[in-house]
Amino acid sequence: MLLLRHPYGDGPPPTPSEMEEIMGHFKKWMESMNSKGQVVATHGLEPTGKVLRGPHGALIVDGPMIEAKEIVGGYVTIYAENLEEAVECARACPALNYRIAVEVRPVAHCDRPEA
C-alpha cells in the first residue's frame, strides 16, 4: 500500500492551475500502473475524521490531530512481487515533486484474485 502523506499547514495549497497540472501527472502514473494490472484500489481521504483511543474507543477526538506535521491524504493499494517493486512504483509517484511523501507498507494476506 502506498500512503500519500501531505504536509499539513505547511505553506499555501496549490493554485487551481497547479492542481490541474498535478492531477494530470497523477493520471499518467495511475494509467501506467493500471496497464500493468498493479492497481487494486485508490482513494483520497477527507481531511476530517475521528481518532479512537482506549478500551472500546472510550476516548474519541476529532482527527487528524492538529499537531500533525503530515496527514495521510490518500492511498493506492497495488500488487507488487516484493517490497523493492513497490518502492519502484512509489518512486514514479509524481506527488514526490510536490512536497508529498509516499510511505510504502506491505498489506498482510493480500492474495491476487484469479483472472
N, CA, C and O atoms as a MOPAC input file, in Angstrom:
PM7 MOZYME 1SCF
protein

 N      0.85600 1    -1.17100 1     0.00000 1
 C      0.00000 1     0.00000 1     0.00000 1
 C      0.89400 1     1.22400 1     0.00000 1
 O      1.87700 1     1.29400 1     0.73800 1
 N      0.54400 1     2.17400 1    -0.82700 1
 C      1.25800 1     3.43700 1    -0.87400 1
 C      0.39700 1     4.47300 1    -0.16400 1
 O     -0.70900 1     4.77800 1    -0.60900 1
 N      0.90100 1     5.00800 1     0.92900 1
 C      0.19200 1     6.03700 1     1.68400 1
 C      0.74400 1     7.38800 1     1.27700 1
 O      1.95300 1     7.61500 1     1.34000 1
 N     -0.13200 1     8.28200 1     0.86000 1
 C      0.27700 1     9.60900 1     0.40300 1
 C      0.16200 1    10.58100 1     1.56100 1
 O     -0.94000 1    10.91100 1     1.99800 1
 N      1.29700 1    11.03600 1     2.05600 1
 C      1.34600 1    11.91100 1     3.22900 1
 C      1.52800 1    13.35800 1     2.77600 1
 O      2.55600 1    13.72900 1     2.20900 1
 N      0.51200 1    14.15200 1     3.03900 1
 C      0.51200 1    15.56600 1     2.64700 1
 C      1.04800 1    16.41700 1     3.79100 1
 O      0.75700 1    16.14500 1     4.95600 1
 N      1.83100 1    17.44700 1     3.46600 1
 C      2.22600 1    18.38800 1     4.51600 1
 C      0.96900 1    19.06300 1     5.07000 1
 O      0.07000 1    19.41300 1     4.30500 1
 N      0.90000 1    19.24400 1     6.36500 1
 C     -0.28700 1    19.82300 1     6.98700 1
 C      0.05700 1    21.20100 1     7.53000 1
 O      0.90100 1    21.32900 1     8.41600 1
 N     -0.59700 1    22.23600 1     7.00000 1
 C     -0.36100 1    23.59500 1     7.48300 1
 C      1.01600 1    24.12300 1     7.11500 1
 O      1.52200 1    25.03600 1     7.76700 1
 N      1.62600 1    23.56200 1     6.08300 1
 C      2.98000 1    23.94800 1     5.69100 1
 C      2.94800 1    24.63900 1     4.33200 1
 O      3.20800 1    24.01600 1     3.30300 1
 N      2.63500 1    25.89900 1     4.33700 1
 C      2.62300 1    26.65200 1     3.08700 1
 C      1.25100 1    26.66000 1     2.43500 1
 O      0.33900 1    25.95400 1     2.86400 1
 N      1.12100 1    27.46100 1     1.40300 1
 C     -0.17800 1    27.60500 1     0.74600 1
 C     -0.51500 1    26.37000 1    -0.09600 1
 O      0.38500 1    25.69100 1    -0.59100 1
 N     -1.80400 1    26.08200 1    -0.25700 1
 C     -2.19800 1    24.96600 1    -1.11900 1
 C     -1.92000 1    25.31500 1    -2.58000 1
 O     -1.74700 1    26.48800 1    -2.91200 1
 N     -1.87400 1    24.31500 1    -3.45000 1
 C     -1.64200 1    24.60000 1    -4.87000 1
 C     -2.76500 1    25.44800 1    -5.45400 1
 O     -3.91600 1    25.35800 1    -5.02800 1
 N     -2.41600 1    26.26800 1    -6.42900 1
 C     -3.42300 1    27.05000 1    -7.14100 1
 C     -4.24300 1    26.09500 1    -8.01200 1
 O     -3.81800 1    24.96200 1    -8.23300 1
 N     -5.40100 1    26.52100 1    -8.50900 1
 C     -6.18400 1    25.64900 1    -9.39200 1
 C     -5.39800 1    25.16600 1   -10.61300 1
 O     -5.53100 1    24.00800 1   -11.00900 1
 N     -4.58800 1    26.02800 1   -11.20900 1
 C     -3.81700 1    25.59800 1   -12.38300 1
 C     -2.72100 1    24.60900 1   -11.98000 1
 O     -2.45400 1    23.65500 1   -12.71000 1
 N     -2.08900 1    24.82600 1   -10.82900 1
 C     -1.09700 1    23.87000 1   -10.33500 1
 C     -1.75700 1    22.52900 1   -10.03000 1
 O     -1.19100 1    21.47600 1   -10.32600 1
 N     -2.95000 1    22.56200 1    -9.44000 1
 C     -3.66700 1    21.33600 1    -9.11100 1
 C     -4.02000 1    20.56200 1   -10.38000 1
 O     -3.94700 1    19.33300 1   -10.39900 1
 N     -4.40000 1    21.27100 1   -11.43000 1
 C     -4.71000 1    20.62600 1   -12.71000 1
 C     -3.46300 1    19.92900 1   -13.26600 1
 O     -3.54500 1    18.81100 1   -13.77300 1
 N     -2.32500 1    20.59200 1   -13.16700 1
 C     -1.06200 1    20.00400 1   -13.62800 1
 C     -0.71300 1    18.76500 1   -12.79800 1
 O     -0.34200 1    17.72900 1   -13.34900 1
 N     -0.83300 1    18.87500 1   -11.48700 1
 C     -0.53900 1    17.75500 1   -10.58200 1
 C     -1.42900 1    16.56300 1   -10.91100 1
 O     -0.94900 1    15.43400 1   -11.01000 1
 N     -2.72100 1    16.81200 1   -11.07900 1
 C     -3.65700 1    15.72500 1   -11.35600 1
 C     -3.38600 1    15.07900 1   -12.71200 1
 O     -3.62400 1    13.88300 1   -12.88300 1
 N     -2.89700 1    15.84900 1   -13.67100 1
 C     -2.51400 1    15.28600 1   -14.96800 1
 C     -1.36600 1    14.30100 1   -14.81800 1
 O     -1.36600 1    13.23700 1   -15.43700 1
 N     -0.38000 1    14.66300 1   -13.98600 1
 C      0.74200 1    13.76200 1   -13.72800 1
 C      0.27200 1    12.50500 1   -12.99500 1
 O      0.71600 1    11.39800 1   -13.30000 1
 N     -0.63500 1    12.68600 1   -12.02200 1
 C     -1.17900 1    11.53800 1   -11.29100 1
 C     -1.92600 1    10.59800 1   -12.23600 1
 O     -1.80900 1     9.37800 1   -12.12500 1
 N     -2.68300 1    11.16200 1   -13.15100 1
 C     -3.45400 1    10.34500 1   -14.09200 1
 C     -2.51600 1     9.46200 1   -14.91800 1
 O     -2.78100 1     8.27300 1   -15.09200 1
 N     -1.43600 1    10.03000 1   -15.42100 1
 C     -0.47300 1     9.25800 1   -16.20900 1
 C      0.16100 1     8.15200 1   -15.37000 1
 O      0.32800 1     7.02900 1   -15.84600 1
 N      0.51200 1     8.46500 1   -14.13100 1
 C      1.11900 1     7.48400 1   -13.22600 1
 C      0.15600 1     6.33200 1   -12.97100 1
 O      0.53800 1     5.16400 1   -13.04400 1
 N     -1.10100 1     6.67300 1   -12.67100 1
 C     -2.10200 1     5.63900 1   -12.39900 1
 C     -2.37700 1     4.80800 1   -13.65000 1
 O     -2.51600 1     3.58800 1   -13.55600 1
 N     -2.45800 1     5.44200 1   -14.81600 1
 C     -2.68200 1     4.70700 1   -16.06600 1
 C     -1.54800 1     3.72500 1   -16.32600 1
 O     -1.78300 1     2.61400 1   -16.80200 1
 N     -0.32000 1     4.13100 1   -16.01600 1
 C      0.82900 1     3.25300 1   -16.20300 1
 C      0.71300 1     2.01700 1   -15.31700 1
 O      0.92900 1     0.90000 1   -15.78700 1
 N      0.37600 1     2.20000 1   -14.05000 1
 C      0.23700 1     1.04900 1   -13.14100 1
 C     -0.98500 1     0.21300 1   -13.50300 1
 O     -0.94200 1    -1.01400 1   -13.41500 1
 N     -2.07900 1     0.86700 1   -13.91100 1
 C     -3.27900 1     0.13300 1   -14.32200 1
 C     -2.98900 1    -0.75300 1   -15.53000 1
 O     -3.46400 1    -1.88700 1   -15.59900 1
 N     -2.21600 1    -0.24400 1   -16.47300 1
 C     -1.91300 1    -1.01700 1   -17.67900 1
 C     -1.11500 1    -2.28000 1   -17.36000 1
 O     -1.11900 1    -3.23000 1   -18.14300 1
 N     -0.43700 1    -2.29600 1   -16.22400 1
 C      0.33700 1    -3.46100 1   -15.78900 1
 C     -0.46600 1    -4.34300 1   -14.83400 1
 O      0.04800 1    -5.34900 1   -14.34400 1
 N     -1.72500 1    -3.97700 1   -14.56500 1
 C     -2.55400 1    -4.75300 1   -13.65300 1
 C     -2.14000 1    -4.65000 1   -12.19700 1
 O     -2.40400 1    -5.56000 1   -11.41100 1
 N     -1.48800 1    -3.54100 1   -11.82500 1
 C     -0.97200 1    -3.40200 1   -10.46900 1
 C     -1.93800 1    -2.74000 1    -9.49200 1
 O     -1.83500 1    -2.97300 1    -8.28800 1
 N     -2.85900 1    -1.93400 1    -9.96500 1
 C     -3.71400 1    -1.16200 1    -9.05900 1
 C     -4.86600 1    -2.01600 1    -8.54800 1
 O     -5.61500 1    -2.60400 1    -9.32800 1
 N     -4.99300 1    -2.07400 1    -7.23400 1
 C     -6.10000 1    -2.76900 1    -6.58400 1
 C     -7.19200 1    -1.76300 1    -6.25200 1
 O     -8.35800 1    -1.97300 1    -6.58500 1
 N     -6.81400 1    -0.66900 1    -5.59600 1
 C     -7.77600 1     0.36300 1    -5.19000 1
 C     -7.01200 1     1.65400 1    -4.90700 1
 O     -5.81700 1     1.64000 1    -4.60800 1
 N     -7.72200 1     2.74700 1    -5.00900 1
 C     -7.13300 1     4.03800 1    -4.66400 1
 C     -8.25200 1     5.01500 1    -4.31100 1
 O     -9.31200 1     5.02000 1    -4.93500 1
 N     -7.99700 1     5.82700 1    -3.31300 1
 C     -8.96800 1     6.83800 1    -2.90600 1
 C     -8.25100 1     7.94500 1    -2.15900 1
 O     -7.26200 1     7.71200 1    -1.46400 1
 N     -8.76300 1     9.14100 1    -2.31500 1
 C     -8.32800 1    10.24200 1    -1.47800 1
 C     -9.10700 1    10.16900 1    -0.17300 1
 O    -10.17900 1     9.56600 1    -0.11600 1
 N     -8.57800 1    10.77000 1     0.85200 1
 C     -9.24400 1    10.79000 1     2.15100 1
 C     -9.62100 1    12.21700 1     2.51400 1
 O     -8.86900 1    13.15300 1     2.24300 1
 N    -10.77600 1    12.38000 1     3.12200 1
 C    -11.21200 1    13.69400 1     3.59000 1
 C    -10.29200 1    14.14800 1     4.72400 1
 O     -9.74000 1    13.30300 1     5.42900 1
 N    -10.11300 1    15.44100 1     4.91800 1
 C     -9.20800 1    15.92400 1     5.96300 1
 C     -9.79700 1    15.84300 1     7.37000 1
 O     -9.15300 1    16.27400 1     8.32600 1
 N    -10.99200 1    15.30700 1     7.51500 1
 C    -11.61200 1    15.18600 1     8.83200 1
 C    -11.77300 1    13.71600 1     9.19100 1
 O    -11.61000 1    12.84300 1     8.33900 1
 N    -12.08600 1    13.45100 1    10.42400 1
 C    -12.30400 1    12.08600 1    10.88400 1
 C    -12.30500 1    12.05100 1    12.39500 1
 O    -12.41500 1    13.09100 1    13.04500 1
 N    -12.18500 1    10.87400 1    12.95300 1
 C    -12.15000 1    10.67500 1    14.40300 1
 C    -10.99500 1     9.75300 1    14.74500 1
 O    -10.65300 1     8.86100 1    13.96800 1
 N    -10.39600 1     9.96700 1    15.90500 1
 C     -9.35200 1     9.10300 1    16.42500 1
 C     -9.87700 1     8.51400 1    17.72100 1
 O    -10.24900 1     9.24600 1    18.63800 1
 N     -9.90600 1     7.19200 1    17.79500 1
 C    -10.37900 1     6.49300 1    18.98400 1
 C     -9.18900 1     5.92900 1    19.74100 1
 O     -8.24500 1     5.41200 1    19.14300 1
 N     -9.24500 1     6.03600 1    21.06300 1
 C     -8.19200 1     5.50000 1    21.92700 1
 C     -8.83500 1     4.85500 1    23.14100 1
 O     -9.97200 1     5.15500 1    23.50400 1
 N     -8.08600 1     3.97500 1    23.75000 1
 C     -8.52700 1     3.35700 1    24.99100 1
 C     -9.47000 1     2.18400 1    24.76600 1
 O     -9.88200 1     1.91000 1    23.63900 1
 N     -9.80400 1     1.50000 1    25.85100 1
 C    -10.67900 1     0.32800 1    25.75300 1
 C    -12.00600 1     0.66700 1    25.07700 1
 O    -12.70000 1     1.59900 1    25.48300 1
 N    -12.34400 1    -0.08800 1    24.05900 1
 C    -13.60200 1     0.07300 1    23.31500 1
 C    -13.76600 1     1.47000 1    22.72500 1
 O    -14.88900 1     1.91000 1    22.48000 1
 N    -12.64700 1     2.17700 1    22.49300 1
 C    -12.71600 1     3.50500 1    21.88700 1
 C    -13.38200 1     4.52100 1    22.78400 1
 O    -14.08400 1     5.41100 1    22.30400 1
 N    -13.16800 1     4.39800 1    24.09400 1
 C    -13.82700 1     5.27800 1    25.05900 1
 C    -13.49200 1     6.75300 1    24.82700 1
 O    -14.33500 1     7.62000 1    25.06000 1
 N    -12.28300 1     7.04400 1    24.37500 1
 C    -11.88600 1     8.42400 1    24.11500 1
 C    -11.92200 1     8.65900 1    22.61500 1
 O    -11.19600 1     8.00800 1    21.86300 1
 N    -12.75800 1     9.58200 1    22.18100 1
 C    -12.88400 1     9.91700 1    20.76200 1
 C    -12.58400 1    11.40000 1    20.60000 1
 O    -13.18800 1    12.24500 1    21.25900 1
 N    -11.63600 1    11.70400 1    19.70800 1
 C    -11.30600 1    13.10700 1    19.42600 1
 C    -11.36500 1    13.32100 1    17.92300 1
 O    -11.23200 1    12.37800 1    17.14300 1
 N    -11.56600 1    14.56900 1    17.52500 1
 C    -11.53500 1    14.89800 1    16.10500 1
 C    -10.13300 1    14.65600 1    15.57100 1
 O     -9.14800 1    14.90800 1    16.26500 1
 N    -10.04300 1    14.17700 1    14.36600 1
 C     -8.74800 1    13.89600 1    13.76800 1
 C     -8.76500 1    14.32200 1    12.31500 1
 O     -9.84500 1    14.63500 1    11.81400 1
 N     -7.66400 1    14.35800 1    11.61000 1
 C     -6.35400 1    14.04600 1    12.15700 1
 C     -5.92500 1    15.06400 1    13.19900 1
 O     -6.45300 1    16.17500 1    13.26200 1
 N     -4.97900 1    14.67300 1    13.99800 1
 C     -4.56500 1    15.50800 1    15.12600 1
 C     -4.01400 1    16.84100 1    14.64100 1
 O     -3.26200 1    16.89000 1    13.66700 1
 N     -4.37600 1    17.88900 1    15.29900 1
 C     -3.98500 1    19.24100 1    14.91700 1
 C     -2.46500 1    19.42900 1    14.99600 1
 O     -1.91100 1    20.26800 1    14.28700 1
 N     -1.77800 1    18.64300 1    15.86400 1
 C     -0.32600 1    18.78100 1    15.98900 1
 C      0.41900 1    18.13100 1    14.83800 1
 O      1.62800 1    18.31300 1    14.69900 1
 N     -0.28000 1    17.38400 1    14.02400 1
 C      0.37900 1    16.62200 1    12.96900 1
 C      1.09400 1    17.52900 1    11.97800 1
 O      0.58300 1    18.58700 1    11.61000 1
 N      2.27800 1    17.11000 1    11.54900 1
 C      3.00900 1    17.81600 1    10.51200 1
 C      2.59200 1    17.30500 1     9.14000 1
 O      2.71200 1    18.01100 1     8.13900 1
 N      2.09800 1    16.06400 1     9.10600 1
 C      1.62500 1    15.44300 1     7.87400 1
 C      0.32600 1    14.70600 1     8.17400 1
 O      0.09500 1    14.25100 1     9.29400 1
 N     -0.51400 1    14.59700 1     7.15400 1
 C     -1.70400 1    13.75800 1     7.27400 1
 C     -1.73600 1    12.82700 1     6.06800 1
 O     -1.25800 1    13.17000 1     4.98600 1
 N     -2.30600 1    11.65000 1     6.27300 1
 C     -2.47700 1    10.73200 1     5.15400 1
 C     -3.65200 1    11.26200 1     4.34800 1
 O     -4.78400 1    11.27900 1     4.83200 1
 N     -3.38700 1    11.69100 1     3.12800 1
 C     -4.41200 1    12.29800 1     2.29500 1
 C     -5.01000 1    11.34100 1     1.28800 1
 O     -6.00400 1    11.66300 1     0.63600 1
 N     -4.41400 1    10.16500 1     1.15300 1
 C     -4.93000 1     9.18500 1     0.21600 1
 C     -4.06700 1     7.94700 1     0.21800 1
 O     -3.02400 1     7.89200 1     0.86900 1
 N     -4.52400 1     6.94700 1    -0.52800 1
 C     -3.75900 1     5.71200 1    -0.61400 1
 C     -3.95900 1     5.07300 1    -1.97600 1
 O     -4.94600 1     5.32400 1    -2.66700 1
 N     -2.99600 1     4.24300 1    -2.34000 1
 C     -3.08100 1     3.42200 1    -3.53800 1
 C     -2.65700 1     2.02100 1    -3.11100 1
 O     -1.53000 1     1.82600 1    -2.65500 1
 N     -3.53700 1     1.05900 1    -3.25300 1
 C     -3.18000 1    -0.32500 1    -2.97800 1
 C     -2.78400 1    -0.96300 1    -4.30000 1
 O     -3.54100 1    -0.92400 1    -5.27100 1
 N     -1.60000 1    -1.54600 1    -4.33100 1
 C     -1.08500 1    -2.13400 1    -5.56400 1
 C     -0.66400 1    -3.58200 1    -5.31800 1
 O     -0.45500 1    -3.99600 1    -4.17800 1
 N     -0.54300 1    -4.34300 1    -6.41000 1
 C      0.10500 1    -5.64900 1    -6.36800 1
 C      1.55200 1    -5.44600 1    -6.75700 1
 O      1.84800 1    -4.78000 1    -7.74900 1
 N      2.45400 1    -6.01700 1    -5.97700 1
 C      3.87300 1    -5.98800 1    -6.30100 1
 C      4.45900 1    -7.32400 1    -5.85900 1
 O      4.00800 1    -7.91600 1    -4.87800 1
 N      5.45200 1    -7.78700 1    -6.58000 1
 C      6.07700 1    -9.07300 1    -6.24500 1
 C      6.81900 1    -9.01400 1    -4.91700 1
 O      6.91700 1   -10.01700 1    -4.21000 1
 N      7.34300 1    -7.83100 1    -4.57600 1
 C      8.10400 1    -7.68400 1    -3.33700 1
 C      8.16300 1    -6.19500 1    -2.97300 1
 O      7.66800 1    -5.33800 1    -3.70500 1
 N      8.77600 1    -5.91800 1    -1.83600 1
 C      8.85800 1    -4.53500 1    -1.36400 1
 C      9.65600 1    -3.66000 1    -2.32900 1
 O      9.32400 1    -2.49000 1    -2.51900 1
 N     10.68700 1    -4.20700 1    -2.93100 1
 C     11.50900 1    -3.42700 1    -3.86400 1
 C     10.68200 1    -2.98100 1    -5.07200 1
 O     10.81200 1    -1.84400 1    -5.52700 1
 N      9.83200 1    -3.87100 1    -5.59400 1
 C      8.98600 1    -3.49200 1    -6.73200 1
 C      7.98800 1    -2.40500 1    -6.32100 1
 O      7.71500 1    -1.48100 1    -7.08700 1
 N      7.45300 1    -2.52400 1    -5.11400 1
 C      6.52500 1    -1.49700 1    -4.61600 1
 C      7.23300 1    -0.15400 1    -4.46800 1
 O      6.65600 1     0.89200 1    -4.76700 1
 N      8.47300 1    -0.18100 1    -4.01000 1
 C      9.25800 1     1.05900 1    -3.87800 1
 C      9.48000 1     1.68600 1    -5.25200 1
 O      9.41800 1     2.90800 1    -5.38800 1
 N      9.73600 1     0.87100 1    -6.26500 1
 C      9.91700 1     1.40700 1    -7.61300 1
 C      8.63200 1     2.06600 1    -8.11700 1
 O      8.68800 1     3.11300 1    -8.76100 1
 N      7.47700 1     1.46200 1    -7.82900 1
 C      6.19500 1     2.09500 1    -8.19300 1
 C      6.06300 1     3.43100 1    -7.47900 1
 O      5.64900 1     4.42400 1    -8.07900 1
 N      6.41500 1     3.45600 1    -6.19300 1
 C      6.31000 1     4.68400 1    -5.39900 1
 C      7.25300 1     5.75900 1    -5.91900 1
 O      6.90000 1     6.93800 1    -5.92600 1
 N      8.44100 1     5.36900 1    -6.35400 1
 C      9.41100 1     6.34500 1    -6.88500 1
 C      8.86400 1     7.09200 1    -8.08900 1
 O      9.24000 1     8.23700 1    -8.33900 1
 N      7.97700 1     6.44700 1    -8.83300 1
 C      7.40200 1     7.08100 1   -10.02900 1
 C      6.23500 1     8.00800 1    -9.67900 1
 O      5.69000 1     8.67300 1   -10.56000 1
 N      5.84800 1     8.05600 1    -8.40000 1
 C      4.70700 1     8.88700 1    -7.99600 1
 C      5.03900 1    10.36900 1    -8.18300 1
 O      6.01300 1    10.86300 1    -7.61400 1
 N      4.23700 1    11.07500 1    -8.97500 1
 C      4.52000 1    12.49700 1    -9.21000 1
 C      4.33800 1    13.35700 1    -7.96200 1
 O      4.82400 1    14.48800 1    -7.92500 1
 N      3.65600 1    12.85200 1    -6.94900 1
 C      3.45400 1    13.62500 1    -5.72500 1
 C      4.77200 1    13.96600 1    -5.04700 1
 O      4.86700 1    14.96200 1    -4.32900 1
 N      5.78400 1    13.14500 1    -5.27500 1
 C      7.08900 1    13.39100 1    -4.66200 1
 C      7.66700 1    14.73600 1    -5.10000 1
 O      8.50000 1    15.31500 1    -4.40200 1
 N      7.22500 1    15.22900 1    -6.25600 1
 C      7.69200 1    16.52700 1    -6.74500 1
 C      6.89600 1    17.69100 1    -6.16000 1
 O      7.17800 1    18.85100 1    -6.45900 1
 N      5.90500 1    17.38400 1    -5.33000 1
 C      5.01300 1    18.42200 1    -4.78500 1
 C      4.90300 1    18.34100 1    -3.27400 1
 O      3.81000 1    18.49800 1    -2.73000 1
 N      6.01500 1    18.09900 1    -2.57900 1
 C      6.08700 1    18.09900 1    -1.11600 1
 C      5.24900 1    17.00300 1    -0.46500 1
 O      4.93100 1    17.11400 1     0.71900 1
 N      4.88500 1    15.96400 1    -1.18500 1
 C      4.13000 1    14.85400 1    -0.61100 1
 C      5.08000 1    13.67300 1    -0.44900 1
 O      5.84900 1    13.35400 1    -1.35700 1
 N      5.02100 1    13.03200 1     0.70300 1
 C      5.82200 1    11.83900 1     0.95400 1
 C      4.97500 1    10.61500 1     0.63400 1
 O      3.75700 1    10.63700 1     0.80900 1
 N      5.61100 1     9.55600 1     0.16800 1
 C      4.92100 1     8.30300 1    -0.12100 1
 C      5.50300 1     7.24000 1     0.79300 1
 O      6.69100 1     6.92500 1     0.72400 1
 N      4.65600 1     6.69300 1     1.64600 1
 C      5.06600 1     5.61200 1     2.54900 1
 C      4.64700 1     4.29300 1     1.91900 1
 O      3.49400 1     4.13900 1     1.51500 1
 N      5.56200 1     3.34700 1     1.83100 1
 C      5.29500 1     2.03900 1     1.24400 1
 C      5.18200 1     1.02500 1     2.37500 1
 O      6.11500 1     0.84100 1     3.15600 1
 N      4.01400 1     0.36100 1     2.45200 1
 C      3.76300 1    -0.60600 1     3.52600 1
 C      3.17500 1    -1.87800 1     2.95100 1
 O      2.22900 1    -1.81000 1     2.16700 1
 N      3.70400 1    -3.04000 1     3.31700 1
 C      3.08200 1    -4.29700 1     2.89400 1
 C      1.71600 1    -4.47200 1     3.57200 1
 O      1.52700 1    -4.08300 1     4.72500 1
 N      0.79100 1    -5.05200 1     2.84900 1
 C     -0.52000 1    -5.37400 1     3.40200 1
 C     -0.51800 1    -6.86100 1     3.70400 1
 O     -0.15300 1    -7.66700 1     2.84800 1
 N     -0.91800 1    -7.23100 1     4.90000 1
 C     -0.92900 1    -8.64300 1     5.28900 1
 C     -1.98700 1    -9.41800 1     4.52700 1
 O     -3.12500 1    -8.96500 1     4.40000 1
 N     -1.61900 1   -10.57800 1     4.02400 1
 C     -2.53700 1   -11.52300 1     3.38300 1
 C     -3.35000 1   -10.90600 1     2.24000 1
 O     -4.57900 1   -10.97400 1     2.23700 1
 N     -2.66700 1   -10.31800 1     1.29100 1
 C     -3.32700 1    -9.73500 1     0.12400 1
 C     -3.10700 1   -10.66000 1    -1.05700 1
 O     -2.11500 1   -10.52700 1    -1.77500 1
 N     -4.01900 1   -11.59200 1    -1.26400 1
 C     -3.89700 1   -12.54700 1    -2.36700 1
 C     -4.45800 1   -11.95700 1    -3.64200 1
 O     -5.49500 1   -11.29500 1    -3.62400 1
 N     -3.78200 1   -12.19200 1    -4.73800 1
 C     -4.24800 1   -11.72400 1    -6.04700 1
 C     -5.39100 1   -12.62300 1    -6.50200 1
 O     -5.25000 1   -13.84500 1    -6.49800 1
 N     -6.52600 1   -12.03600 1    -6.89700 1
 C     -7.64700 1   -12.86600 1    -7.36900 1
 C     -7.29200 1   -13.56800 1    -8.67300 1
 O     -6.47700 1   -13.07800 1    -9.45500 1
 N     -7.91500 1   -14.72000 1    -8.89700 1
 C     -7.71000 1   -15.45400 1   -10.14300 1
 C     -8.30500 1   -14.68200 1   -11.30600 1
 O     -9.36900 1   -14.07600 1   -11.17400 1
 N     -7.63000 1   -14.70000 1   -12.43300 1
 C     -8.10800 1   -13.95500 1   -13.61800 1
 C     -9.19100 1   -14.72600 1   -14.33700 1
 O     -9.71100 1   -14.26000 1   -15.35100 1

